[in-house]
Amino acid sequence: MRELEALVSQMESGQMPLTELMEAYRRGAALLSLCQEQLQAVEAQVRLLDDGVLKPWEPQA
C-alpha cells in the first residue's frame, strides 16, 4: 500500500517523464490488483468467522 501511495504521489507531481509514468502506471495497476486480492481473502475469512455475514467494521473508540 505504501508503494502504491508513493507511486500515485510521484505521478501526480507531473515531474515524471512519459516512459517512467507509463511504467509507474503499470506497477500501480499490479499493486492495486494485489491489494484487492488480499482484501477479498481477508473478507472471506471474516465471513467464515461471522457465519457467512460480512459485518461493517467499526473502529473502537
N, C-alpha and C positions, 0 to 999 in steps of 0.2 A: 504494500500500500504506500509506503514511504517513497519507493522508487517511482511509482505511478504519479504521486503528487509532485515529485521533483521534476519529472518529465513535463507534466502539464505546465508547471511554473516556467520552465525553460521555453516551452513552445509559445506560451502567452507573452513572453518578453519581446518577441519579434526580432530577436538578435541571431537566430539560428539560420545558417544557410539552408537552401531548399533541400539539398541532399540529406543533411542531418535532420531536418524537420520531417522528411518522409520516413527515415529510419526510426526516429523517435515516435512517430505515429504508429508504425508497425509494432514497436516494442510496447507502447502503451495499450494497443488493442490486445496483445497477447497477455499482458499483465491484468487487464480488466477481465478477460476471459477466465484467467486463473482465479482471480478473486471471486468471481461469480460462482465458479465451480465449488470453491471452498465454502462459500456461504450456503449453497444448496446442500452440501454434505452436512454441515452443522444443523441446518433447518431439519433435515431428515432425521438426524439423531434426536433433536428436540421433540419432534413428533412422536418418535418411539417412546421417549420418556414421559410424554404427556398423553398417552393413549390415542395417538393419531391426530391430536389437535395442536396446531401451532398457535400458541398464545402470544399476544403482543408483549414485547419487552418493556418493562417499566424500571427505570433506574431507581435505586434505593436512595432515599434522602439522607 
